[in-house]
């Protein structure tokens, strides 16, 4: 019996509401029986908190995982990635291999990061190794570029020192915890301007990992010319690409909003740098998205009522290496330009098509394998190692064909130009890729 | 059919108009056509050379010297006074705006001319789409392109690029075809032009500024390269070597006279030094090139060569087959001959097709097509050494949207149907129009 899906949201954005309405869904309130709740991150905390005693039924879906912050809080993301790398290293996985300088060959995609004040001393040691470096301080719990500043002198962060008399306040409240990361001061510039990439990634389940990347991501350009000069460290218009900040710059343009499509970026890079290095760059971007998800998969509460659409922020340096800066649980649904509005509307549309099959009342027990036709602008991200840097590494070791043979055929087809849906998995379960690792010598 | 008449009168009076407009702006605003910059200002400009876009001079009083639609009015009023009634019979039934009976190709002749665009030949822009396995065409085509580049064979490159250029090879292929190699003397020449810009301020600089701010800065694709555009165009207007193209251009460069010496040839200077007065949209000739070249002197050389080979023909009056007059006539003739119903309908409702397509052709479609499509189109301009493809594409676009256009009842509505070309794929459109339409 197909009743109409009942929806609730606490985010009043037209790109959301228009999508619900066009499916003929019915708006209800939180206290009524609902099937679909697009909630803000504050609300998800309440829904899954121990006190709330909320039990979601099989026909209810929400748009966040209960402990998404393992990925979306800057300090926890780094912690999880570090833990993941150490585990791989302990297992002797080739993925965790390091070069002669001790840098991970395949898993070095987050800039060196420390928590403050907890790792203050470790940070100081690192800072002294390259005293002319610039570091970026970010509050763990804030978004939209709030509270971020750059430093190039230890004195600028004295108050986070553990020995400092003021530190007692800082250590108590997690709200004032900061991460400090090595600032990428050689970003790839286009037209002399710095930019970052915003990519949308949908995760329908963590175990097995099923993730999709939206093909229509975009680049956000700073309005002011990039200069690594120290005099401009305070000028946030030069350094931060968040639209929330750029929007207030004098030169912000409301037609294009300082944004480029990822396709433009691809065309530009292929034309000026060549096809192979561009392909390698995009492969690596897919790789780091998947690795970051694998890193948090073991600690994620893989609640079957949940899906999530993340906003990944990535910076490319002038050697065409991508760096993961952060992952957002609540990517902005505000539109700064007409193009933007269309993009976000389509993003939500395609997301709903995957998360709520056929637009009908959901059943959480479904296998979360959408058919190829509903993907829209999403493409499947392969969660095996048969692509990108992982593939190259396997080929070097001569284990690529072996790995391919053990695969369930889905990846073989993924390699061809036609996309293929993941389909039902073969005999072996893919538990965050661990089973692959154990078959290697 | 005398061409000298076209050359001397129409182009001449058009030039006089432009110059008059420039001079009056100069007088109204009390700004000299040219002045030497004080040293302090020179230093400032040198520091800001890479970010002139952040400058916000007051440009509100500057108007573009002319816009494409002004130029169209001039072309519409062109007449050949030697035109006899006995001339081209078919021309008497020409119902378009252009009233000059130049010879243009018909579809059979175009099919022959553009034979490599035929249905049985592989094309980039069609046969490299994701549904087509790359072994069928793309891989081999790339391999051949690499070979052509390795052998530095300019003629072969020109032939090769008729089927389109792979994105990774395009920058080098265009340079090869245009015979641009960045020698030290070329870089030096560019630096010299840059020095001229630093030392002297020209009135046209403000026009260039304004044009970039109005067009490229608002463009989804090209806004990123705003600063490069100033670096190229300001130097371009001081480049006297560009004057050379006037030898084969029916136009002549505007002249200005040192104060008090009006009419005395010894005191005549070309103004601007390169003889080219920019119009509204001029910067869009440069913008797409920024996707290919990020080194300023190379970008400059490529643009200059593209200009003196092709783009100048789009805003000067001549009888050349790639000149804008011929292109307009070709467009109108194609439409009237092969889509007569559409043509008559649009004419009836006061929407002469050329009024809509003119701006596309004058800009070589820059700013109207998506960049990857535009580059595929410009590949063919280079490959065939002709701008006729612009007229054919314009007609193909009308053919593509014919169904919607038949339903409109006003010029404004017709403009709306054709306002957004950003989703068009040019090669299929061209192929279908030339090779797959039953005529």
Interface residues (C-beta under 8 A of the other chain):
Chain A: X190 X191 X192 X193 X221 X224 X225 X250 X251 X253 X255 X256 X258 X260 X263 X264 X267 X268 X270 X271 X272 X274 X275 X339 X417 X418
Chain B: X50 X51 X53 X54 X56 X130 X131 X133 X134 X166 X167 X168 X170 X171 X217 X218 X219 X220 X221 X223 X224 X225 X226 X227 X228 X290 X291 X292 X293 X294 X371 X372 X375
